[in-house]
Every structure is written in C-alpha cells, then in structure tokens.
Amino acid sequence: MNRVYNFSAGPSMLPLPVLEKAASELVCYGESGMSVMEMSHRSPDYEAIINDAEAMLRKLMNIPDNYKVLFLQGGASTQFAAVPQNLINRTGKADYAVSGQFSGKAFKEAQKLGYDVKCIATTKDDNFDHVPKITKDMVRPDAAYLHICYNNTIYGTKYPEVPEIGDIPLVADLSSCIISEPVDVSKFGVIYAGAQKNMAPAGLTLVIVREDLLNYAEEKMPTMLEWKTMAENGSMYNTPPCYTIYMAKLVYEWILEMGGLEVMKEKNVKKAALLYDYLDSQDYYVAPVKKCSRSMMNVTFVTGDADLDKKFASEASKAGLKNLKGHRSVGGMRASIYNAMPYEGVEALVAFMKDFAKNNPKA
Ligand SMILES: *Cc1c(COP(=O)(O)O)cnc(C)c1O
C-alpha cells in the first residue's frame, strides 16, 4: 500500500527516512542484539541514545548551557499542572494569556490548584481568530511567570514574535511549532512541548527550563512532576519513554543532516505560502484567521457551508489526503503541515481544493 499525505494535527506524519531508519534497526540495534524497545534504560547503548538525543536537540535549537533539557511523560497537558507547581513559589501568583483551547486548559488547571492566577489577555470573544497583543505593562510585575501557547493548533494561530515582558519568566507551550523554525530559547524561562505533533510519536514531553527556575517548586508536589528531580536524574528518576526518545533522536538527526532549523524554516515557509497564497487568491474558501496571527504549521479554512466542509474532508480522504477535518470544537478544515509534510503534499492539497471548488459550485 502507498503512503498517503496525512494532515493530522497529532499524532502526525513522521519523516519517511526516519521511519525507514527505525525499521532497519527495529529488531537489532547496532551490535546490541536487541531492539531499543527491549533495552535497559541504564545500559550503555541506551545511555548513548538519550545523550545523543539531548546533544542533537541542543545543537538544533541552540539551547544555552544554563538551560536543562528534560525528556518526560504525561503529554503537554500534564505540564499544565506541573508549570504552576514548579514555579508558583517564586512570587505566589501567575499570569496567563488565553489564545485558544490549550492555553485555556492550562489556565484552568492552575486555577484548580487554588493559585492566584490571572488571565491578562484573551481573544475568546473573537473566536480566537488572532492572538492577543501582549506588552510588559499588562503582566503583573510580581507574577512568577507569564504562560502563553505559542502556536494554537486548533485555531491555526501563532504569535508573530516572542512577547517582550522584561525579567518575568515567559513559559510557553510550543507543542505544535517546536523545531519548525529557529527560536531564541534565551527569551523563554520554560519551553514545553508534547512530541507527537512535530517531533516523535506520542509518549514524550519535552521541557526546556532555565536552571534558576528549578528552585521554586511546591514542597508537597508529586515528585514525578518536579523538574528539579528530573534534571538531577538526567530524566531518569524513573523509566523514561525510551523508544520515543530514540525516535525523537532520529528526527533531530534528520533535520541536522538537511542543515538545521534555518533550512527547515525555509521549507516550512514555502509550504505555508503555497496554501495561504491560494486561499488569498480566491473566494470559495475562507481562511478565518487574521493574517497577523497565521500559523505556519496549522492552516484552517472553511467553505462557509457545513455540508460542503464535510464533503470536502470525505472526498479528500478518498483522494489520499487524510485528516483534513477541522477540530471537533471548531469545524471546517485544518491542514497540519508539520516538518514531515513534503511540499508535494501541499501541492496535491491545493490541486484538490481547486478541483473541489470547480465541481461543487455554491448555490
Ligand atoms: C496537542 C497539544 C496539547 C496537548 O498535548 P498532549 O500531549 O495530548 O497533552 C497541548 N498544547 C498544544 C499547543 C497542543 O497542540
């Protein structure tokens, strides 16, 4: 069977060379005589894998030495609770910007824990069709941190640049845009991301945390959520998600071999431009997101007719263009065009969109 173009928001496409490499060493890894899945996480073979994964990610993202890289479990959603519990003791209060569903969930989780948290900005009243503008004066000067979701997977929005908030640590959910382009890690206190959008299969959560922020954890918080404990144990306080870390390593290697994040960005810019330029050139489909907030990874569009939207997703699927249905909470269509989606996949999508518009005139 042929591989399809999979536009799923996550878990999502992985680069074919990565899957092939993994397949080639699935049964016997190197000289070990066993699969990575069967290895002790304390074995020299596995130590090399996790150390390489970290070294490659540091190189790829140009992560400064005063940041720890943690390979954890629980998904980005677990970090919604881990973030406040690890940082609140810095000042006792925290601020949030709510730009979509996931940042809303992060805010609610901190509220649920009983902390003094404040939503300083939201675009809820505009159906999250853009991200809020954030300036330093909006953030409480004594906030322990400001939390944002950098790329909003469901709505297809992204902050056009990293908000400047002075010395207040910026904590950002980068689940759906991590390693899609270079980011200046030093502008963040904490970056976290579930791996299953742009990095690896599900099961791995990446946390990149500035060292001085490891000292504010709640005394009574669960050990498994404590970044400091994980940092002191090289992400091996308990068994890490071994195989997923190995897959992430292969993905990092794939990007490094093609030239790193500048090259990756160039490819992603071209793919997104192809789709957005088409959307802007016609009026059959509407892209609901304001141009200033467009995501390079998740592109949303609608026909304006729910039945046509449904037909679009179903016919596209038959044509080998999978998972184009929008998130269940917003409807319409969404094309997730992460690193692993080739340019040809977006070309095929645009060609399909043209045909569909021609063959299904609106009443
Ligand atoms: C998918 C996603 C999440 C949820 O991730 P899980 O790993 O399923 O918990 C959170 N934030 C963003 C931005 C996402 O795209």
The ligand as a Gaussian input file, in Angstrom:
#p B3LYP/6-31G(d) Opt

LIG

0 1
 C       -1.759000      18.779000      21.318000
 C       -1.483000      19.934000      22.186000
 C       -1.560000      19.855000      23.586000
 C       -1.985000      18.604000      24.294000
 O       -0.958000      17.700000      24.216000
 P       -0.997000      16.287000      24.954000
 O        0.394000      15.806000      24.737000
 O       -2.037000      15.487000      24.260000
 O       -1.315000      16.526000      26.376000
 C       -1.256000      20.971000      24.322000
 N       -0.876000      22.116000      23.730000
 C       -0.814000      22.239000      22.397000
 C       -0.387000      23.525000      21.800000
 C       -1.096000      21.144000      21.584000
 O       -1.025000      21.268000      20.248000

